[in-house]
Amino acid sequence: MKKTALILRSILLSAVLAGSAMAAETVDINTADAATLDRVLNGVGPSKADAIVAHRKQHGAFRSADELAEVKGIGLSTIEQNRDRIKVGAGARVAAPAAAKPKPKAPVTASN
């Protein structure tokens, strides 16, 4: 009986720990401040978090997590390591519509 109870408690504890590991905190890279980015993202310290915020201020919101690779010091491996933690929400850039091409002018003919 004691062995069975011990096994059941071990299984329950493992399930609880696995569940909390699966529920990793997420961060919206378009709204988070540097301190939050530093805390939530693995491999991102204070200077990289500051660089993410500076890039966002200069270039506008990110459209995808992959655009983080444009930030100096952030590589694809860091993005992949954090893909389940990254959200791209509020303020995501929308591609600007292509400029309309001007209509060709009708040929000018001389009327005599």
Residue, then its C-alpha position, 0 to 999 in steps of 0.5 A: m500500500k505504501k509503495t502504491a501511494l508513493i508511486l501515485r504521488s510521484i506521478l502526480l508531482s511529475a504531472v504538475l511539474a510537466g504542466s507548469a513547464m509546458a505553460a511557459e510565459t509568453v511576451d508580445i514583442n510589439t508591446a513589452d518593455a525591455a525588462t519583460l523581454d529580458r525576463v521572459l525570453n531565454g538568451v536575451g539579457p538586458s542589452k539585447a532586450d534594449a536593442i529589441v525595443a530600440h529596433r521596434k521604436q525605429h522601424g515600427a512593430f514586428r510582423s513576425a517573430d522571425e523579424l527579430a533576426e533584424v535586431k543586432g545580437i538576436g539570431l535564428s537560434t534565439i528565436e527558435q529557442n523562444r518561439d513558444r514564448i513569443k507573441v506578435g500582437a498589438g500594432a503588428r505592421v501591415a504591409a503597405p499597399a503597392a502604389a498604383k501604377p499611373k495609367p499610360k497617356a493616350p498618344v497625341t495625334a496631330s489634327n490638321 
